[in-house]
Amino acid sequence: MITLIVTFVVGFVVGILVGRNNAVKVNRAVEDAVELYEKAQEEIAELKAKAKKPTRKRTPTKKSVKK
């Protein structure tokens, strides 16, 4: 009975320690993901700006002009 209680207490303490360690890693991963998201949004904005350049209107050729 005592070993069972000690096992639960030790498991609880180890679980807390592991959870704290993983929380630090998860927070770091989230910060990295936010940083990458911001960079991606900047690149998307640049690509959209490049895509919005006005295109030159094509003039009709002799073959396409009907008489």
Secondary structure, DSSP 8 states (H G I E B T S, - for coil): -HHHHHHHHHHHHHHHHHHHHHHHHHHHHHHHHHHHHHHHHHHHHHHHHHHTS--------TTT---
